Amino acid sequence: MERLNDSIHFIQIESIREKEFLEDCAGLTWKSYRPFLEAAQCDNRLALAACVGSVPVGLWLSARTPSEDTPKTHTLLSLFVAPEWRRRGLATDLMQAAEGELSALGISSVTTSYSSILPGADAMSCLLRKQSWAEPVPDRIRICGRVGDTFATSRAWDSLLKRLQRQGVRYLSWEEAGDGVLEQAAAMVDAGEAPAWSDPRPWKDALSAEFSLAIFDGAGGLAGWVICERQEKLDRWYFPIGWVTPPEQDRGTLVGAYLEGSMRIQTGNGASALAVLEASPRQGRAWRLFEKHFSTLALWSDRLLISQKNLGIEPTLLFE
């Protein structure tokens, strides 16, 4: 294909061994995704470069979703075009070529997620719509702030925690609750009593046992949990999962858990320690409270947008 008198061609990166080429491709994606460019990842990912001569100027990078429930799904990690090559339809060409390759591999759908505050977020949303992906929608709200500022967002938080305490709600760290709490939470997920997205098992090796919390109701039963992970490289604490049983959802129990977690982090690490709180529409009231209160003193906040496309197309192979 031709783009403004320059010859553009596509290369699947698993066929490339030249160090310089791979380094150039690595510059077209996030640092955390660069390991996916390695040949050892070929069975689980598609890395497609758009090149001018031997120079990569665009990159599609997707990987198979690590789930037995969705074995034929890929997650789009990166779609990037070098600044000097934008506004020429190259991202569209990359996307169409990659979708053809994935379809030929038996992949039935592709999903993606991206931050609403990234510089290219609007352009990405527009591209997805034009290529018949599902309308991007907010899947999560994320708020980053200092734990010492948490209680400053509302005068009601002290009274909320005192009310929950009177009602018998208890928050125990995973250290305090013991190893059995993971097994109990997993059993609730497997039995359908807790949603699959709340499953703490994938976080078993990464969670902070000191600041992840098990939530017990007034009768002493496990009523939910909050997972906390220490992100060393970013120097912050991250709360990716928080869930409570339906009876607790409208009582502020989950918000109370985040408040408790923030207090414990402050006690051990100081008021300036950073935490990222996350909520999804599935958490109902927690999403609304985060948006109304916690975002007021946030250092930053965003929405994580998601979209998906079913690849009900005839494969158009570039490589045979």
N, C-alpha and C positions, 0 to 999 in steps of 0.2 A: 504494500500500500504506500501511497505517497502523501507526505504532509509538507506543504510549502517547499517543494523541490528537494526535500530531504527524505532519504529512504529509511522507513521504519520497519523493523522486523522484530519478531518475538522469539525468545529463547527460554526454554525450560531450564532452570538453573541446575538441576541435578546432573546435567550433561557437562557442566563447567567445572574445571579444576583450577583455573588460573587465579592466583591469589589476588591480583590487582582487580579483576572483574568482580570477584566476590566482595572485596572491600568497597568497590563502588556501589554495589547493590546494597550492602549493609548501610550505606549512607542514606538510603531511600526509605528506611523504616526505623521504628523506635528501637532503642538499644535492647530493651527486654525481649524483642522479637527476633533479634539477629541470629540466635542459635537455630531458628527454624530454616535458615539458609544453608545449614550444613547438610552434607550428603546423607548423613545418618538419619535425617528426618524425612527422607523422600517418601516412605510408605504412608506417611500420615499428613502430608501437606502438598499444596501446589504453589510453587514459586515461579512466577512468569514475569520475565523482564522484557520491556520494550526498549529496543536498542537503536542507536544511530551508529552504524559501523560496529565497533567493538565497545561502545560506551553505552551503558544502561541509563536511560532517562526516565523510565517509569517502572513501577513494580506493583504486581498483585501478589499478596501473600495470604494464603488461607490454610487452615489446618482442620483435620477431622475432629469433630466434637467428641471428647473423651467420655462417651456415655453409651451404655448398652441399649438404652431406650432410643437413641438417635444415631445408629451406626452409619447412616447414609447422609449425614449432615456435615457440612463444613462451616467453620466460622471465619469470616473475613477479618483478618488481623490488620492488614495495611493495604491501602490503595493510594499510591503516591506518584505524582508526576513532578519532575524537576521544574522549578519556577519558570525558566526560560522556554519550556515546552508546553506550558499551560495554554488554555483557550484554543486548542487545535483539535479537540475531540479525542485526544489520546487516552484519557481516562475511560471514556466510553468504549473505545476499541479494546483496551485492556480488559475491561469488565466483560464484554461480549466474548472475547477469546477465551477468558478463564471459565466462563459459564459453559461454553462448549466443551472444554476439556473436562470439567467436573462431571458434566452429564455423561460424557463418554466413559468415565470411570465408574458410573453407577451411582454417583452422588445425586440425591433427589432434592436437596434444598440447601440454601446458604443463608446464614444469619450474620448480623453484624451489630455492634454497639459502639457508640462514640459519644464523647462529651459535648454538651451544648455550648461550652465556652471555648472549644478549640477554634483557631482562626478559620479553618476550612469547614466548619460544621454546616453552615448554610449551603455551601456549594455541594457538600456530600449529600445533604437531604434532597437537593434539587436533582442531582445525578440519580439517586436511587428512585425517585418518582419517575423520571424519564425512562428508566430501564425496567419499569413495571415491578419494582419491589413494593412491599407493603408500606403504607404511609408510616414514616418514623414517628414513634410515640415515646413519651417519657416512661422509662421502666424503673428508674430509681432517682431519688434526690440525694445528693451528697453534700455534706457541710463540713468544712474544716475550720477549727477554731482552737483557742487555748482553753484547756479544761477549767482554768480559774474563772473564765468568763461565763461558764455555763449557767450558774445560778443567778447571774446578773440579768439574764434574759427575761425573767418573770419573778414577781414577788410570790407567786403561787406555789413554787416548787417545794419550799420547806413544808408548807401545809399539806401538799400532796403526799410527800413521803411520810409525814406523821399520820395522815389518814390511812395510808396503806399499812403502816405498822400496826395501827389499832385494829385493822381488819385481819391481822395475822399473816400478811404477806411477808415473806423473808427472801433476802437475796444472799446466796452463798457463792463464793468463788468455787471454781471447779476443784481447786485444792481442798477447800473446806468440805465440799459435798462428797468428794471421793470418786474413785474410778467408776463406780456403779452408775453415776449420772449419765455418762455417755451411753452405756448399754440401755438404760431406761429411755433416754431420748431416742435412740435408734429404734427401739421396739415401738415407740409411739409413731415414728415415721413409717415403719414397715406395716403397721396395723392401720394406717390411714388416719390416725388420730391427729397427726401433725403433717403439714404439707411437705412434699418432696424437697422444695427449695430451702426448707429450714433444716435439712439434714446436717448435723454437726460432724459426721464422720469424715467427710473430705478435708476438714480442718483439724483433724485429730493431732497431726504432727506440727502444725503451724500455730495453733491457738496458744494464747497466754493463759495458763491455768490460774494465774494470780488475778487476772482482771476479766476473764470470761465468767459469766454468772449463770447459775441455776436459779430459777424462780419457783418458789413454793407458795401455794395458796394457803388460806386460813385453815384448811383441813390437813395440811402437811403434804399434799400431793404435788408432784412436779407439774407446774403450770406453764412452763416455758423456759427459754434460755436466750442468752445473748453471748455471741462469740466475739472475742477481742483478739486481734493479732498485732504483734509488734513488727512494724516495718522499719527495720534498722536503717536501710539505705536512705529512706525518706525522713528518718528521725521523727516518727509519729506512731500513734496507736490507731488502729483501724477496726471499726465495728461493722463487719459485712453482713451479719445475720442477727436478727432479733425477732422472736416469735413468742406469743402467749396464746393460751387456749381462748376460745370464744367468750367464755364468761368474764375473762380478764381484759378483753380488748377495749372496752369502753370505760374502764375504771382508772386508766392512766398507769396501769401496772408496767407496761413496756417502757413508757417514758421514764417511770421511776427507776427502772433498771439502768437506763443510760445515765441518769443523774447519779445513781449509786456508783456506776463504773467510773464516771468522771471524777467523783470525790476520791475514790480509791487511787486513781492515777495521780491526782494532785497530791495526795498524802505521800506517795512514794517517789514522785518525780518532779514536784513543784507545779505552781499555778501556770507557768508558761508552757508546759508540755502540750504538744499538739495532738488532737484527736480528730478523726474523720468519722462522723456519724452518717449512717446510710439508712434510708427507708424506701419502701416501694409502695405502689398503690394497694398492694395486697395487705398492707399493714393499716390501711384505713386511717384512723385518727392520728396515728403516729406521724404519717406523712404530713397531714395538715398542721400538726403542732410543730414539727420541724420547720416547715415553711414559714409559719407565722412567728415563731419565737426564736429558735436557734439560729436562723439565718441573719438575724439583726446585728449580731456581733461577730459574724463569721469573717475569717480572712478570705475565704472564697466559698462559693457554692455553685453547683451545676446540676443539670439533669443528665442522666445517662440515657441516650436515645437508642432505641432498638428498631430493627427492621428485618424482614425475611423475604426470600423469594423462592418459590417452588420451581424447580428446573424441569418443567414439563415441555421440553424442547428437543428437537432432533439434534444430536451432537454434531458440531462442526469441528472436525479435528484439524489442528494445525500440524500435528506431529503423528507419524505412523511408524 
